[in-house]
């Protein structure tokens, strides 16, 4: 089977366009879950019918098409001219029609995420392992259920629609050097396995709880739910901010709100954006596209026509997220056997039987690789990876990925591979901020850090009495989140530091155009204490407010041996950390794989013998390395609060030009997970 669809000629506006198309995925892993059954029926769908490409003669063009049931998809000539192609309904698939995107029947809507303002390179290839869950519970008002019935419960047509959505999402994220290939699909045909109703709050949290069970069965990075349920108000999607890779919060929910798949694709791209640290675009952010061109993906409300580009603010948010240690799972190379798309020279992934892969001949700019059949060029040792330079492997011990934030650990080239070792970080529960916080998913989360994010320079957490009194109210200004009915929950005294964050700040108001200060004065022991909370109001009627940026983040320390989880201050089990630390002989710390990362002067794996430091996971440390882990450990408490800290870390580590490993994003429908 050819990996290229024959060049397609389209007569559009009296001009003939030749489309050059590259096949993106000849094979998808599909899961079907019968009602009341834990059994997964799986098979590979061998429909070689999804393509990305360009229009010949149009330098800024791009194309995303499906040929599964006729031809349908996007043809973008430039920022002003975008068309949608689909078969004419009721006629044979040989007859097609074009729409200008501004004429598409797409319902507008908003994201349920409240507005909030808010170095790892954005130019290194990344990928995300995405699993998508499709909700097909037998309720008549489910849009996808209706589609399912309209097609006589035709799973094939349903899957084709889902894969078309995934194809668009993958294309949108290529602009950020992130790939989102579809790796699987799960359909609930009769019975939902989590609560799905018109209340987006409860639907999101129920789905995220279900996703934790999925994670125990199959490793993954992130999960997305696609449903036909119509949420209250104008909300068509919701996701946790900076939730990517976390056990509890890595996912989102999306309404399949439009007759055309491109509508749901724009929503899903938006919600995944929240997971990787992107806030809603503020006024002036989106200079990449006008409102008439659809605006930008992270706008609070869906544009018309649909958005297809990310703003400069979104890219800055993403960069900041990686800089402080977020998205750790996205740095690891995927298992190529699990990648959607199967083996193919030209897809940009080095697979079995290939020495390199620089894409199709028209796009390959790699001087070390032959694009025709993917061998290395003569005398080349490598072609890809941060441990490859000028077609040669870098010396063993060369730092290839510096520590991003207080809870990350550096990695070094091995001398035998062009790729940086898999990213590891301090094991959850490791102390940071001089003992004032714990590491969680590679980040040091503190109340102080969150006050700085909300209020800016000089902000500090308020007195404990502020948390206790204000959050006991159980209203929009002081609460511990919402219940399954959307009602605010009063914080118990023991949970108060996991509710709305209370700060001290000299600023007039919190950051964000729609954020206001909620000031409260409390008398305690004869002293007046000023408490400043943040309320982010919705700019759209009926817009949800989850997740509330004014709520304390999951994983934040709320007491000795306790962290915030599900809006409660819960005991944290550090058994794995304690067991690991005992093996390190007092000369190292524990990484996320449960192995010792030894201080300089001690050798892995157990730090009891003289050596250069590092771990069995980090790669070898060079003799002349400027890295001194004990000093970095001291700095870990400083977080990302001041330029001074970054300057000091730059001296310690030699360079803060952080280079992430390839991040691969396999996509499974409604649940995003990484296959290894």
C-alpha positions as CSV (number, residue, x, y, z in Angstrom):
1,X,0.0,0.0,0.0
2,X,1.4,3.4,-0.9
3,X,1.8,5.9,1.9
4,X,0.8,8.6,-0.5
5,X,-2.6,9.2,-1.9
6,X,-2.2,9.9,-5.6
7,X,-2.0,13.7,-6.2
8,X,-5.6,15.1,-6.1
9,X,-6.6,17.8,-8.5
10,X,-9.4,20.0,-7.2
11,X,-11.1,22.7,-9.3
12,X,-11.8,25.5,-6.9
13,X,-12.9,29.0,-7.8
14,X,-12.1,28.2,-11.4
15,X,-8.5,27.4,-10.5
16,X,-7.1,23.8,-10.4
17,X,-5.2,23.0,-7.2
18,X,-3.0,19.9,-6.9
19,X,-2.9,18.5,-3.4
20,X,0.2,16.6,-2.3
21,X,-0.9,14.3,0.6
22,X,1.1,12.3,3.1
23,X,-0.5,9.4,4.9
24,X,-0.5,9.9,8.7
25,X,-1.8,6.7,10.2
26,X,-2.5,3.4,8.4
27,X,-3.4,1.6,11.7
28,X,-5.4,2.5,14.7
29,X,-5.9,0.4,17.8
30,X,-9.6,0.4,18.7
31,X,-11.3,-0.7,21.9
32,X,-15.0,-1.6,22.2
33,X,-16.5,-1.9,25.6
34,X,-19.8,-3.8,25.7
35,X,-22.3,-2.8,28.4
36,X,-21.6,-3.9,32.0
37,X,-18.4,-5.6,30.9
38,X,-14.7,-5.0,31.8
39,X,-13.7,-7.0,28.7
40,X,-11.8,-5.0,26.0
41,X,-12.4,-6.2,22.5
42,X,-9.6,-4.8,20.4
43,X,-8.6,-5.0,16.8
44,X,-6.5,-2.9,14.4
45,X,-8.4,-0.8,11.9
46,X,-6.5,-0.9,8.7
47,X,-8.0,2.1,7.0
48,X,-5.2,3.9,5.2
49,X,-7.2,7.0,4.6
50,X,-5.9,9.9,6.8
51,X,-3.6,12.5,5.3
52,X,-1.7,15.7,5.9
53,X,-0.2,17.7,3.0
54,X,-0.1,21.0,1.2
55,X,-1.3,22.7,-2.0
56,X,1.3,22.8,-4.7
57,X,2.3,26.3,-5.6
58,X,1.0,27.8,-2.3
59,X,3.9,28.1,0.2
60,X,1.8,28.8,3.3
61,X,-0.8,26.1,2.6
62,X,-1.7,23.0,4.5
63,X,-4.2,20.2,4.1
64,X,-5.8,17.7,6.5
65,X,-8.0,15.2,4.6
66,X,-9.7,11.8,5.1
67,X,-10.6,9.5,2.2
68,X,-12.4,6.9,4.2
69,X,-15.9,7.7,3.1
70,X,-15.3,10.0,0.2
71,X,-13.0,12.9,0.7
72,X,-13.5,15.4,3.5
73,X,-11.3,17.8,5.3
74,X,-9.6,21.1,5.3
75,X,-7.7,22.9,2.6
76,X,-5.9,26.0,3.8
77,X,-4.4,28.2,1.1
78,X,-3.4,31.0,3.4
79,X,-4.6,32.9,6.5
80,X,-7.5,34.3,4.6
81,X,-8.6,31.4,2.4
82,X,-9.7,28.2,4.0
83,X,-12.1,25.6,2.6
84,X,-13.9,22.5,3.9
85,X,-14.4,19.6,1.5
86,X,-17.0,16.9,2.0
87,X,-19.2,14.5,-0.1
88,X,-22.6,15.8,-1.2
89,X,-25.1,14.2,1.1
90,X,-27.4,11.7,-0.4
91,X,-25.2,11.3,-3.5
92,X,-22.3,9.0,-4.4
93,X,-19.0,9.7,-2.7
94,X,-17.5,10.8,-6.0
95,X,-19.5,14.0,-5.8
96,X,-18.2,16.6,-3.4
97,X,-18.8,20.2,-2.4
98,X,-16.6,23.0,-1.0
99,X,-17.5,25.5,1.7
100,X,-15.7,28.5,2.8
101,X,-15.0,28.0,6.5
102,X,-16.9,31.1,7.4
103,X,-20.0,29.5,5.9
104,X,-19.7,26.3,8.0
105,X,-22.5,25.5,10.4
106,X,-20.5,25.5,13.6
107,X,-22.0,26.2,17.0
108,X,-20.2,28.7,19.1
109,X,-19.5,28.0,22.7
110,X,-17.1,28.6,25.6
111,X,-14.6,26.7,27.6
112,X,-15.5,25.9,31.2
113,X,-12.1,27.1,32.3
114,X,-12.1,30.5,34.0
115,X,-9.9,33.2,32.5
116,X,-6.5,33.7,34.0
117,X,-3.3,35.5,33.1
118,X,-0.8,33.8,33.7
119,X,14.1,26.9,29.2
120,X,12.8,24.2,27.6
121,X,12.9,24.7,23.9
122,X,9.6,24.8,22.0
123,X,11.5,23.9,18.8
124,X,12.3,20.3,19.8
125,X,9.9,17.6,18.6
126,X,7.5,16.5,21.2
127,X,4.7,14.0,21.4
128,X,1.8,13.2,23.6
129,X,0.2,9.7,24.2
130,X,-3.5,10.4,23.9
131,X,-6.4,8.0,24.6
132,X,-9.9,9.1,23.7
133,X,-13.0,7.8,25.3
134,X,-16.2,8.1,23.2
135,X,-19.5,8.3,25.2
136,X,-22.3,6.3,23.6
137,X,-24.7,5.8,26.5
138,X,-28.2,5.2,25.3
139,X,-29.7,8.6,26.0
140,X,-31.6,10.3,23.2
141,X,-30.2,13.7,23.8
142,X,-26.6,12.5,23.2
143,X,-25.4,14.0,19.9
144,X,-23.0,11.2,19.3
145,X,-25.6,8.6,20.3
146,X,-28.0,10.1,17.8
147,X,-25.3,10.0,15.2
148,X,-24.6,6.4,16.2
149,X,-28.3,5.6,15.7
150,X,-28.7,7.7,12.5
151,X,-26.1,5.4,11.0
152,X,-27.8,2.3,12.2
153,X,-25.3,1.9,15.0
154,X,-22.5,1.9,12.4
155,X,-19.4,1.7,14.5
156,X,-17.2,2.1,11.4
157,X,-18.7,5.5,10.5
158,X,-18.5,6.6,14.1
159,X,-14.9,5.7,14.3
160,X,-14.2,7.4,11.0
161,X,-15.6,10.6,12.5
162,X,-13.5,10.3,15.6
163,X,-10.3,9.7,13.6
164,X,-11.1,12.7,11.4
165,X,-11.3,14.8,14.6
166,X,-8.0,13.3,15.8
167,X,-6.4,14.1,12.4
168,X,-7.2,17.8,12.8
169,X,-6.0,18.0,16.4
170,X,-2.7,16.4,15.3
171,X,-2.3,19.0,12.5
172,X,-3.1,22.0,14.9
173,X,-0.4,20.9,17.3
174,X,2.3,20.4,14.6
175,X,2.8,24.2,14.8
176,X,4.1,23.7,18.3
177,X,6.3,20.7,17.3
178,X,4.0,18.4,19.2
179,X,2.5,15.3,17.5
180,X,-0.9,14.0,18.6
181,X,-1.3,10.7,16.7
182,X,-4.4,8.6,17.5
183,X,-3.4,5.4,19.3
184,X,-6.7,4.0,20.4
185,X,-10.4,4.4,20.9
186,X,-12.9,3.2,23.4
187,X,-16.6,3.3,22.9
188,X,-19.3,2.9,25.6
189,X,-22.2,1.6,23.5
190,X,-24.8,1.0,26.2
191,X,-23.6,2.1,29.6
192,X,-21.4,5.0,30.9
193,X,-18.7,3.9,33.3
194,X,-18.5,7.4,34.9
195,X,-21.0,10.1,35.7
196,X,-21.9,12.1,32.5
197,X,-24.5,14.8,32.9
198,X,-25.2,18.4,32.1
199,X,-23.1,19.6,35.0
200,X,-19.5,19.9,33.6
201,X,-17.9,20.0,37.0
202,X,-19.1,16.6,38.1
203,X,-18.6,15.1,34.6
204,X,-14.9,16.2,34.5
205,X,-14.1,14.9,38.0
206,X,-16.0,11.7,37.5
207,X,-14.1,11.1,34.2
208,X,-10.8,11.9,35.8
209,X,-11.5,9.3,38.5
210,X,-12.4,6.7,35.9
211,X,-9.2,7.6,34.1
212,X,-7.1,6.6,37.1
213,X,-8.5,3.1,36.8
214,X,-7.6,3.1,33.1
215,X,-4.1,4.1,34.0
216,X,-3.7,1.0,36.2
217,X,-4.6,-1.1,33.1
218,X,-2.7,0.9,30.5
219,X,0.1,3.5,30.9
220,X,-0.9,6.8,29.3
221,X,-0.2,10.6,29.5
222,X,-3.6,12.1,29.2
223,X,-7.2,11.3,28.5
224,X,-10.0,13.2,26.7
225,X,-13.8,12.4,26.8
226,X,-16.0,13.1,23.8
227,X,-19.6,13.2,24.6
228,X,-23.0,14.2,23.1
229,X,-24.3,15.5,26.4
230,X,-25.1,19.3,26.3
231,X,-23.6,21.0,29.3
232,X,-25.3,23.9,31.1
233,X,-24.9,27.3,29.7
234,X,-22.5,27.7,26.8
235,X,-19.8,25.4,28.0
236,X,-18.6,22.9,25.4
237,X,-15.4,21.8,27.0
238,X,-13.5,21.7,30.3
239,X,-10.0,20.6,31.5
240,X,-7.6,21.1,34.3
241,X,-4.9,23.7,34.0
242,X,-1.4,22.2,34.0
243,X,-2.9,18.8,34.6
244,X,-0.8,16.9,32.0
245,X,1.0,13.8,33.2
246,X,-0.5,13.9,36.7
247,X,-2.3,10.8,38.1
248,X,-5.3,12.7,39.1
249,X,-5.8,15.6,36.7
250,X,-4.5,14.7,33.2
251,X,-7.5,14.9,31.0
252,X,-10.5,16.9,29.8
253,X,-14.1,16.6,28.5
254,X,-15.4,17.8,25.2
255,X,-18.9,18.1,23.7
256,X,-19.3,16.9,20.1
257,X,-21.3,20.1,19.4
258,X,-21.0,20.5,15.7
259,X,-22.3,18.5,12.7
260,X,-18.8,18.8,11.3
261,X,-15.9,17.1,13.0
262,X,-13.7,20.2,12.8
263,X,-15.8,21.8,15.6
264,X,-15.0,19.1,18.1
265,X,-11.4,19.1,17.0
266,X,-11.0,22.8,17.8
267,X,-12.6,22.2,21.3
268,X,-10.3,19.2,22.0
269,X,-7.2,21.1,20.9
270,X,-8.3,23.9,23.3
271,X,-8.8,21.6,26.3
272,X,-5.5,19.8,25.7
273,X,-4.0,23.3,25.7
274,X,-5.2,23.9,29.2
275,X,-3.6,20.5,30.3
276,X,-0.2,21.7,29.1
277,X,-0.4,25.1,30.8
278,X,-2.1,27.4,28.4
279,X,-4.6,29.9,29.8
280,X,-7.2,31.7,27.8
281,X,-5.9,34.4,25.5
282,X,-6.3,37.9,26.9
283,X,-7.0,40.9,24.8
284,X,-4.1,41.6,22.4
285,X,-2.7,38.1,22.5
286,X,-3.9,36.7,19.2
287,X,-2.1,38.6,16.5
288,X,-1.7,35.4,14.4
289,X,-5.2,35.4,13.1
290,X,-8.1,38.0,13.0
291,X,-11.6,37.2,14.3
292,X,-12.7,36.9,10.6
293,X,-10.0,34.2,10.2
294,X,-11.2,32.3,13.3
295,X,-9.0,33.8,15.9
296,X,-6.7,31.6,18.0
297,X,-7.2,28.1,19.6
298,X,-7.1,29.3,23.2
299,X,-9.7,32.0,22.9
300,X,-12.3,31.7,25.7
301,X,-15.1,31.3,23.2
302,X,-15.1,29.3,20.0
303,X,-14.5,31.5,16.9
304,X,-16.4,31.4,13.7
305,X,-14.9,30.1,11.5
306,X,-13.0,27.7,13.7
307,X,-9.6,28.6,15.1
308,X,-6.5,26.7,13.8
309,X,-3.5,28.6,15.2
310,X,-2.0,29.2,18.7
311,X,-1.2,32.7,19.9
312,X,2.1,34.0,21.0
313,X,0.7,34.1,24.6
314,X,-0.2,30.4,24.4
315,X,3.3,29.6,23.3
316,X,4.7,31.6,26.2
317,X,2.4,29.8,28.6
318,X,3.7,26.4,27.2
319,X,7.3,27.5,27.6
320,X,6.7,28.7,31.1
321,X,5.0,25.4,32.0
322,X,8.0,23.3,30.8
323,X,10.4,25.7,32.5
324,X,9.0,25.1,35.9
325,X,9.0,21.3,35.4
326,X,5.5,20.7,34.0
327,X,4.7,18.0,31.5
328,X,7.5,15.7,32.5
329,X,6.0,12.6,30.7
330,X,6.1,14.4,27.4
331,X,9.9,14.3,27.3
332,X,10.2,10.6,26.9
333,X,10.5,8.8,23.6
334,X,7.5,6.7,22.8
335,X,7.5,3.0,22.1
336,X,7.6,3.0,18.3
337,X,5.7,-0.3,18.1
338,X,2.7,1.5,19.7
339,X,2.8,4.6,17.6
340,X,-0.3,5.1,15.4
341,X,0.5,5.2,11.8
342,X,2.5,2.0,11.6
343,X,5.9,1.7,10.0
344,X,6.5,4.2,7.3
345,X,9.6,6.0,6.1
346,X,8.7,9.6,5.9
347,X,6.5,10.0,9.0
348,X,9.3,11.6,11.1
349,X,9.6,8.7,13.6
350,X,12.5,6.3,13.5
351,X,11.0,2.8,13.5
352,X,12.2,-0.7,13.3
353,X,14.3,-1.2,10.1
354,X,15.0,2.6,9.8
355,X,18.3,4.3,10.7
356,X,16.7,7.8,10.6
357,X,13.5,9.5,9.4
358,X,13.5,13.1,8.4
359,X,10.1,13.2,6.9
360,X,9.1,13.2,3.2
361,X,11.7,14.3,0.6
362,X,10.0,17.6,0.1
363,X,10.3,18.6,3.8
364,X,13.6,16.9,4.8
365,X,16.3,19.3,5.8
366,X,18.5,16.8,7.6
367,X,22.0,16.5,6.2
368,X,22.6,13.1,7.9
369,X,19.6,11.2,6.5
370,X,18.4,9.9,3.2
371,X,14.7,10.7,3.0
372,X,13.9,8.2,0.3
373,X,14.3,4.9,2.3
374,X,15.6,6.3,5.7
375,X,19.2,5.1,5.9
376,X,22.0,7.3,7.4
377,X,24.2,9.0,4.9
378,X,27.8,7.7,4.5
379,X,30.0,8.2,7.6
380,X,27.0,9.5,9.6
381,X,26.6,8.0,13.1
382,X,23.2,9.6,13.7
383,X,20.7,12.0,12.4
384,X,18.4,13.0,15.2
385,X,18.4,13.7,18.9
386,X,20.0,16.2,21.2
387,X,23.0,13.8,21.7
388,X,23.7,14.0,17.9
389,X,25.7,16.9,16.5
390,X,27.0,17.2,12.9
391,X,26.0,13.6,12.3
392,X,28.2,12.4,15.2
393,X,27.3,11.1,18.6
394,X,28.2,13.5,21.5
395,X,30.7,12.5,24.1
396,X,29.3,10.4,27.0
397,X,28.6,12.6,29.9
398,X,27.5,15.7,27.9
399,X,24.5,17.2,29.6
400,X,21.6,16.9,27.2
401,X,18.7,18.0,29.5
402,X,19.2,20.3,32.4
403,X,17.0,20.3,35.5
404,X,13.8,22.3,34.8
405,X,12.7,23.6,38.2
406,X,13.5,22.5,41.7
407,X,12.1,19.0,41.4
408,X,13.7,17.9,38.2
409,X,17.0,16.1,37.6
410,X,19.5,16.4,34.8
411,X,20.3,13.8,32.1
412,X,23.5,13.1,30.2
413,X,24.3,11.6,26.8
414,X,25.4,8.0,27.0
415,X,27.8,8.1,24.0
416,X,26.0,5.2,22.4
417,X,22.6,6.8,21.5
418,X,21.7,10.0,19.8
419,X,18.8,10.5,22.2
420,X,18.8,11.9,25.7
421,X,17.9,9.3,28.4
422,X,14.2,9.3,29.4
423,X,13.3,12.2,31.6
424,X,13.3,11.5,35.4
425,X,12.6,13.8,38.3
426,X,12.5,13.7,42.1
427,X,10.1,11.1,43.4
428,X,6.8,12.5,44.6
429,X,7.1,13.5,48.3
430,X,10.7,14.6,48.0
431,X,11.2,17.8,50.0
432,X,11.6,21.2,48.3
433,X,11.4,24.8,49.2
434,X,13.6,24.1,52.2
435,X,11.1,21.7,53.6
436,X,8.1,23.9,53.0
437,X,6.8,21.9,50.1
438,X,6.8,18.5,48.4
439,X,7.6,17.6,44.9
440,X,4.6,16.4,42.9
441,X,4.9,15.3,39.2
442,X,8.2,17.1,38.9
443,X,6.9,20.4,40.3
444,X,7.4,22.1,43.6
445,X,3.9,23.4,44.4
446,X,3.6,26.0,47.1
447,X,1.0,28.5,48.3
448,X,3.6,31.2,47.7
449,X,4.1,30.3,44.1
450,X,0.4,30.4,43.4
451,X,0.1,33.8,45.1
452,X,2.8,35.1,42.8
453,X,1.1,33.7,39.8
454,X,-2.2,35.3,40.7
455,X,-0.9,38.6,42.2
456,X,2.6,39.2,40.9
457,X,5.8,40.2,42.5
458,X,5.9,40.4,46.3
459,X,2.7,38.4,47.0
460,X,2.7,36.0,49.9
461,X,0.3,33.5,51.4
462,X,-2.0,35.0,54.0
463,X,-2.3,34.0,57.7
464,X,-3.8,30.6,58.3
465,X,-6.9,32.2,59.9
466,X,-7.7,33.7,56.5
467,X,-7.9,30.3,54.9
468,X,-10.0,29.0,57.8
469,X,-12.5,31.8,58.1
470,X,-13.0,32.7,54.4
471,X,-13.2,29.2,53.1
472,X,-15.7,28.1,55.7
473,X,-18.3,30.3,53.9
474,X,-18.9,27.9,51.1
475,X,-19.7,30.6,48.5
476,X,-18.1,31.8,45.3
477,X,-15.4,33.7,47.3
478,X,-14.5,31.1,49.8
479,X,-14.9,27.3,49.3
480,X,-13.4,23.9,48.7
481,X,-14.7,23.5,45.2
482,X,-18.1,22.3,44.1
483,X,-20.1,19.1,44.6
484,X,-21.6,16.9,41.9
485,X,-24.6,19.3,41.7
486,X,-22.5,22.4,41.1
487,X,-22.9,23.8,44.6
488,X,-20.0,25.3,46.5
489,X,-18.6,23.2,49.4
490,X,-17.6,24.6,52.7
491,X,-14.1,23.8,53.8
492,X,-13.6,22.0,57.0
493,X,-11.0,23.6,59.2
494,X,-8.5,20.8,58.4
495,X,-9.0,21.3,54.7
496,X,-9.0,25.1,54.6
497,X,-5.5,25.4,53.0
498,X,-6.8,23.3,50.0
499,X,-9.7,25.7,49.2
500,X,-9.5,29.2,47.8
501,X,-6.0,30.6,48.1
502,X,-5.7,33.6,50.4
503,X,-2.8,36.0,49.8
504,X,-1.1,39.2,51.0
505,X,-0.3,41.6,48.1
506,X,0.2,45.4,47.6
507,X,-1.2,45.1,44.0
508,X,-4.5,46.8,43.3
509,X,-6.0,43.7,41.8
510,X,-5.0,40.2,40.7
511,X,-3.7,39.6,37.3
512,X,-6.2,39.0,34.5
513,X,-8.7,41.4,32.9
514,X,-11.7,39.6,34.5
515,X,-10.1,38.9,37.9
516,X,-11.2,40.9,40.9
517,X,-9.9,41.0,44.5
518,X,-12.1,39.7,47.4
519,X,-10.7,41.5,50.4
520,X,-11.6,40.4,54.0
521,X,-10.4,41.8,57.3
522,X,-10.3,39.4,60.2
523,X,-9.5,40.2,63.9
524,X,-7.5,37.6,65.7
525,X,-5.8,38.0,69.0
526,X,-6.6,41.7,68.9
527,X,-4.8,42.1,65.5
528,X,-6.4,42.9,62.2
529,X,-5.4,40.5,59.4
530,X,-6.1,41.4,55.8
531,X,-7.0,38.5,53.5
532,X,-7.0,38.8,49.7
533,X,-8.8,36.2,47.6
534,X,-9.2,36.1,43.8
535,X,-12.5,35.8,42.0
536,X,-12.4,35.2,38.3
537,X,-15.8,36.1,36.8
538,X,-17.1,34.6,33.5
539,X,-17.3,36.9,30.5
540,X,-20.0,34.6,28.9
541,X,-23.4,34.0,30.4
542,X,-23.6,30.5,31.8
543,X,-19.9,29.8,31.4
544,X,-18.6,27.4,34.0
545,X,-15.7,28.2,36.3
546,X,-13.8,25.0,36.6
547,X,-11.0,24.7,37.3
548,X,-11.0,27.8,39.4
549,X,-7.5,29.4,39.2
550,X,-8.1,30.7,42.7
551,X,-8.2,27.2,44.2
552,X,-5.1,25.7,45.7
553,X,-3.5,23.2,43.3
554,X,-3.5,19.5,43.8
555,X,-0.2,18.3,45.4
556,X,0.4,21.5,47.4
557,X,1.6,20.8,51.0
558,X,-1.1,21.6,53.5
559,X,0.5,20.1,56.6
560,X,3.4,17.9,57.7
561,X,3.1,14.7,55.6
562,X,-0.1,16.0,54.0
563,X,-1.0,17.3,50.5
564,X,-4.1,18.7,48.9
565,X,-6.0,16.2,46.9
566,X,-9.7,16.4,45.8
567,X,-9.9,19.7,47.8
568,X,-9.0,17.9,51.0
569,X,-5.9,17.9,53.1
570,X,-5.0,14.2,52.9
571,X,-2.3,12.1,54.4
572,X,0.4,11.5,51.8
573,X,2.0,8.0,51.6
574,X,5.7,8.3,51.2
575,X,6.4,4.6,51.7
576,X,8.1,4.3,48.3
577,X,10.3,7.4,48.9
578,X,11.3,6.2,52.4
579,X,12.2,2.7,51.0
580,X,14.3,4.2,48.2
581,X,16.1,6.8,50.4
582,X,17.2,4.0,52.7
583,X,19.1,2.4,49.8
584,X,21.0,5.6,48.9
585,X,23.3,5.5,52.0
586,X,22.7,9.2,52.7
587,X,24.5,10.3,49.6
588,X,21.7,10.9,47.1
589,X,18.0,11.4,46.5
590,X,15.4,9.3,44.8
591,X,14.2,9.7,41.2
592,X,10.7,9.1,39.7
593,X,11.8,5.5,38.8
594,X,12.5,4.8,42.4
595,X,16.3,4.7,41.8
596,X,19.0,6.6,43.7
597,X,20.4,9.8,42.0
598,X,23.8,10.1,43.7
599,X,25.5,13.3,44.8
600,X,28.8,14.1,43.1
601,X,31.5,11.9,44.5
602,X,29.3,8.8,44.8
603,X,28.5,6.2,42.2
604,X,25.1,4.7,41.3
605,X,23.2,2.6,41.8
606,X,23.3,2.9,45.6
607,X,25.7,5.8,46.3
608,X,27.9,3.7,48.6
609,X,31.1,3.7,46.5
610,X,33.1,6.7,45.1
611,X,32.0,7.9,41.7
612,X,30.9,10.8,39.6
613,X,27.2,11.0,40.7
614,X,24.0,10.6,38.8
615,X,21.8,7.5,38.5
616,X,21.3,4.4,36.4
617,X,18.7,6.4,34.5
618,X,20.5,9.7,34.0
619,X,23.4,8.7,31.8
620,X,27.1,9.0,32.9
621,X,28.3,12.2,34.5
622,X,31.6,13.7,33.1
623,X,34.6,14.4,35.4
624,X,34.6,18.0,34.4
625,X,30.8,18.5,34.8
626,X,29.9,21.7,36.5
627,X,26.9,20.1,38.0
628,X,26.9,20.0,41.8
629,X,23.8,18.3,43.0
630,X,24.1,19.2,46.7
631,X,24.0,22.9,45.7
632,X,21.1,22.4,43.3
633,X,19.3,20.6,46.1
634,X,19.9,23.7,48.2
635,X,18.4,25.8,45.4
636,X,15.4,23.6,45.1
637,X,13.7,25.6,47.7
638,X,14.0,28.8,45.7
639,X,11.6,27.6,43.0
640,X,11.1,29.9,40.0
641,X,10.3,33.0,41.9
642,X,13.2,35.3,41.0
643,X,15.6,36.0,38.2
644,X,18.4,35.6,40.8
645,X,17.6,32.0,41.4
646,X,17.7,31.2,37.7
647,X,21.1,33.0,37.4
648,X,22.5,30.9,40.3
649,X,21.2,27.7,38.7
650,X,22.8,28.7,35.4
651,X,26.1,28.9,37.1
652,X,25.6,25.6,38.9
653,X,24.5,23.7,35.8
654,X,26.6,25.4,33.2
655,X,23.6,26.3,31.0
656,X,19.9,26.8,31.3
657,X,19.3,26.3,27.6
658,X,17.3,23.3,28.4
659,X,16.7,20.8,25.6
660,X,13.8,18.4,26.0
661,X,13.7,14.9,24.5
662,X,11.2,14.2,21.8
663,X,7.7,14.3,23.3
664,X,5.4,11.8,21.5
665,X,1.7,12.2,21.9
666,X,-0.3,9.0,20.9
667,X,-4.0,9.9,20.9
668,X,-6.7,7.5,22.2
669,X,-10.3,8.8,21.9
670,X,-11.6,10.5,25.1
671,X,-8.7,9.3,27.2
672,X,-5.1,10.4,26.5
673,X,-2.5,7.9,27.5
674,X,1.1,7.1,26.7
675,X,1.9,3.6,25.5
676,X,5.3,2.2,26.4
